[in-house]
Amino acid sequence: MSDNLISADAQVLLIDDDPHLRKALSQTLDLAGLRVVSLGDAREVGARLPADWPGVVVSDIRMPGIDGLELLQQLRGRDAELPVILITGHGDIQLAVQAMRAGAYDFLEKPFPSEALLDSVRRALALRQLVLDNRSLRLALADRQQLTARLLGHSPAMLRLREQIGALAGTQADVLILGETGAGKEVVARALHDLSSRRNGPFVAINAGALAESVVESELFGHEPGAFTGAQKRRIGKFEFANGGTLFLDEIESMSLDVQVKLLRLLQERVVERLGGNQSIALDIRVIAATKEDLRVAADQGRFRADLYYRLNVAPLRIPPLRERNEDILLLFQHFAETAAQRHGLPIRDPQPEQRALLLRHDWPGNVRELQNTAERFALGLGLGLEQAAAGAPMPGGGTLGEQVDAFERALIAAELARPHSSLRSAAEALGLPRKTLHDKLRKHGLSFAEAGGSPPDDGE
């Protein structure tokens, strides 16, 4: 039996060593509109049934080699919720009881009417679909929770970024991540890998900007012995090492034009040749590239190949700089400060109002990485280190005094709502506002208590 005989869309796998009965049952199932694969030997099944296969197994019990009970045990070991219907012609009540205790979905005694088989199969298929739907929902929920925990923030920009990552993670598309220094490009790349079907494969990260020009090709593509002076033995490159998984290539704008040519061929043909070798090695990888530059401008200036830019720009992801999501600053700061305090065995402290104001006024050129370092400094009792730099600085984004005041107020409220509150009243008390005033400000700033993790506001609170 070939590995793809049991296709992913087959609805019934029928196993019976009697060729006449197998043909008759197959015709019955086929006439009822069910796709069926029939086998005469349970040993042909083995581990070839696809994971989360959306079908039902119908098997005779008494067969040479592996009988139906042994097959049931094997299948339940791989998927305890896969429906298995067992049939026998011996009228053995004790065998039927044993089969049901072993986890069989149903037990049919030969001879049985066609309607009995079809009814059992249809009920089993309905149950199987429900099980798979629930699995899919649980996985999707777990993925969303994991993504939210990795990429904190309630700003519209972060909500949009998490949605884009969720949409792209399950695909095989190469991705181009755009973001300033310290914005979290590798965090996004790891999230794309960990939420994909490649999550059990390797995640290989390499910073092209940190590689000397003399070794970049060897590091990326590998080399054979004697490929250049000093190449005494074969070296597997990063692309080949990432086979079956994901390769994250940061600062791609720093690659030379010659290396860009080889990267373009790799992306198009999914093969790599080691330096000094002639063998083309097939690759099954996903490439996630990242840059802090506008590659379109670099291409117009002749510093980056235009064809490589267009090849990479199919699925771009832009990470917003911290100054564009001011309402996330205090939430991120508190998270980083608490994590640092726990790591160093220090008490967790909250920033004072004037310190919060400094955090919100700073423009964060180093983005999340700078904020994380500031939070660690604060947790160690060394202050923020922003006092002098922030003196007299305007709110990020500039604007009139009224616009800056509104931005400051919105950020403070959003940060407080991100903390655990059982009700809108408790959030209002923490902010020193009447509940009705807070409710009005939520409407004014387009914020939602429920979206921030609380319960919907109750007029009776």
C-alpha positions, 0 to 999 in steps of 0.5 A: 500500500502506498503512503498516500492511499489513505487520503486526507479526505477519505471518510471511511476506511474499511478493513475485511479479509473477505474480498466478497464482503469487502466489495459489497460493503464498499458498494453500500458505502459508496452508493450512500455518497461516502468516500471509502478506502478498502483493505484486506489486511489490517497490517497495511494501516500501521502509522499511515493514517494522517493525523486528525484524519476526518473519517471512521474505521470499520474493521472485521474482528477475526482476521489473520495477522492483526485482528480488529481488537489489536488494530483498535488498540493501535489506533486508539494509541495514536488518536483516542477519539478516532471512531472504530466500528468493529464487525464479526460473524461469530455472535460472540457477546463476550467479544462484543463487550470486550470491544466496547470496553476497549473503546470501540464506537460500535459493534455490528454482528454479521449478517447486518442490514445495510441501514445498520452500517450506514446509520452507525457510520453516519453517527460516527462521522458526525461525532468525529467532525465535532471532535475535530472542530473542538480541537481546532477551536482549542488550538486557535484559542491557545495560539491567540493566548500565546500570541497575546502573551508574547506581543503585549499591547491593547493598541489598535496597531498591536491588535492589527499586528497579532491578527496579521501574524495569526493569518500568516502563521498557518501558511507556508509563505515567506515573510518580510518583517519591517521594524525599527531597531529594538521593535521586536522583529525576532519575537515576531519571527519566533511567533510565526514559527511556533504557531505554524506547522513547522513548530517542531522543526528548527528555528535558525536565527542569523543576523546578516549584519553581524557577519563579516563579508568573508564568511557570510556565504559559508555561514548561509550556504555551507561549503565543501572541503577545499572550497577556499583556503582554510576550508578543511572539512564540510560545513553545513550552512544555516539554510541547510541546517534549517531544513524542515523548519524556519530560517530567520534572516535579520538585517537583510539589507546589509547583504551584498548584491552577490549574496542577494543573487544566491538568496533569490535563487534559493527562494525561487527554487528551494535548493542550495549549493554549498560553496565548492560543490556541484550538488543541488540540495532540496530544501523544505524551509520557510524564510522570514527576513527582517529589515529596519530599512525601506527596501524599496528605497534601497532598491531604487538606489541600487543597494538592494536587488529589486527582484529580491525585494519584490520576491520578499514583499509578498507578505510584509509585516510592519511592527509599529514603533513604540512611539505609535502605540503610546497606550501600551508603554505603561503596560509593557513597562510594568510587565518588564519591571515585574519580570526583572524584580522576580528574576532578581528576587526583589520586591515589585514596585509601581512607578510613581505618577511623575515617573509614569509621566516621564515614561509617556513623554519619552519617544523611545528611539530604541523601542521595546528593547530600550523600554525593557532595559529601563524597566530592569534599571527601575526594578534594580532601584536605579531609577529610570535614567530618563529624567534628564533626557525627557526634561521638556520633551513633548509627548510622542507625535507632537500636536497641540497642547490639547492633543498631547493632554488627550494622548496622555490621558488615553495612555494612562487610562488604557494602562490602568484598564490593562491591569486586573480589575473585576469591575469598571468601578474598581478601575475608576477608583484606581484612577481616582475618577467617578465611575460615570466620568471614566465611562464617558472618557472610555467613549471619548477615547474609543476604549473598551473595558471588556476588550482590555480584559475586564467584564462589560460595564454594568450600569448597576455597579 
